[in-house]
């Protein structure tokens, strides 16, 4: 089987899969919130959270942030997202340590 044929078969399979997923989304009637907790060592947690927030806001959803941090400092992310409609921002744990 040539690469072109493989790509065509793959496209057909993905179109069928997309149709099933789209039908399930159309049939869904529950609307509910989603809580995402991002923890762990190393880098990437804030980047992941802010990217997820931007995508949700882009789709017209409301978002909320609760930050548990050791010391309170103003951040550019808080300043930017705080100006966006549909964003609620809370910083807690001032002086909090593990």
N, C-alpha and C positions, 0 to 999 in steps of 0.2 A: 504494500500500500504506500502510495506516495505521500509526501508531507502535505501537499495540497488537499488530498483526500482525507488525511487524518485531521487536518484543521477544519475541514467542512463537517466531518462527523462530530467533532468536538463542539462546533458552533450549534449544530442541531440539538445535541444533548443538553447544552447549556440553555438553549432557548426553551426546551421542554421543562427543565428545572426551574427556570425563571417564571414560566407560566404557572407552575404549581405554587411557587412561593407567592407570586402576586395574587393568586386566587385565595390563598390562606390569609394574606394581609387584608384583602377586601372583605373576607368573611369575619374578621376579628371585630368584636364589639366592645371589648373591655379597654378602658383607658386607665392607666395607672402610672404612677411615678416610678423612678428607678434610682436606687442608691448605689453609688460606686465608691468603694473604699480603696484607696491606693496607699500601700505601705511598703516598707522595705528599705534595705540599705542601697547606697549608691545613687546614681543620677537617673533622671528620666521621669520621676513621679509627677513633678509639676508640669513638665512639658506634655506628658500624657493627659493630665487633667485639663490643662488649658486648651489643648487641641480638641478634646471631647466637648468642652464648653463651647468653643467656637462653632463646631459642627452643629450642636444642638441649637444654639442661637440662630444659626443660618437657616435652620428648618423651622424657625418660629416658636421654639420651645422656651420655657422658663428654666433657669438653672439657679442653683444655690451652691455656695461654697462654705464649708466649715473647715477652717485651718486650725490644727493643733500645733502650735509652735512654741519654742522655748523663749524667744524674745521678740517683742513687737517692733517691726520696722515697716515703714511704708514701702510698697513695691510698685513698680510700673504696671505689673499685671493687675493688681487690685485697682489702681487708678483707672486703667483702661476699661476693664470689665465692669467696674463700678458705675461707669457712665452709660453703660448699655442698658436699654430697657429690658426688663425681665430677668435681671441678675440680683440675687440677694447674697451678700457677702458677710461672713462672721469670722472673726479671729478670736480664738480662745486659747487658754493655757499659757497666758503670759507668766513666765517664770516656771512653767511646768517642766519637769525632767522625768525621765524614765527611771 
